[in-house]
Amino acid sequence: MDFTEVKGLLQSKTIWGVIITILGAILGWGSETQAVLTDQTMLVVSAVVQAIGAVVAIVGRIKADKKVTVTGS
């Protein structure tokens, strides 16, 4: 695989998967959302979001065919 083409960070499925995983982890920390949902429900939601993020990151890495750049050039 030749990574001669480039793309911006936000065009990367791997980066989006990592962002989703981080958001799932943040959901697991005490937040205002927990006031609405039970602790157990919040843990399940957090785990599901993290799993989805991890899958997106893995698939993005496997399918990657362009180098990621910070500038998007």
Order of alpha helices (4+ residues) and beta strands (2+ residues): beta-alpha-alpha-alpha-beta
